[in-house]
Amino acid sequence: MSAFFPIPRPDPADWLNHRIQPVIQGEYRVSREPDVVLSTVLGSCVSACIYDPVARVGGMNHFLLPGDDGLNKSELKYGAMAMELLINDLLKGGALRSQLKVKLFGGARVSSSFTDIGEKNVIFARSYLRREGFELVSESLGGQQARRLHFRPTTGAARLVMLPPTEAPPERRPSRPAPKQDPGITLF
């Protein structure tokens, strides 16, 4: 006769007993330390949490724009660059490309006053993973709510909290050059 041992539910407080490292817009982090939790808040931005469960190394990026339009997008705020740098650092850290697993988060439309950049980010992220042959194991994408995300890079565990509209991160408008002024006009 076999005994039944229920699997204990994770204690929410357990997430707080780790070293939390923030990943802000335009950044990425990689870790193989078991006590590290990567954390971010997402509105229209997307984070890819990528990990190798065998090598016990993982990381998270946080990109603002897709950047897959063929132009030279060499900044981390663009998804194409953020994905490449994260994956390259994971491989340098001992991960095997064939073992990488991916979880995607974000891409909300938290403001109706902007174009739906969140949807463009989601389309880019899914397309990138298909094109590169990575396994997508879970996602929480789209909608209208911002998300607070905690990710354990060594295990791939993720904790997600949907935020009320008042806690949504501000969306950044693309910067426009200042209008040129006629040097012969004096403004008061």
Secondary structure by P-SEA (a helix, b strand, c coil): cbbbbcccccccccccccbbbbbcccbbbbbccccbbbbbccccbbbbbcccccccccbbbbbcccccccccccccccaaaaaaaaaaaaaaaccccccbbbbbbbbccccccccaaaaaaaaaaaaaaaaaccccccccccccbbbbbbbbccccbbbbbbbccccccccccccccccccccccccc
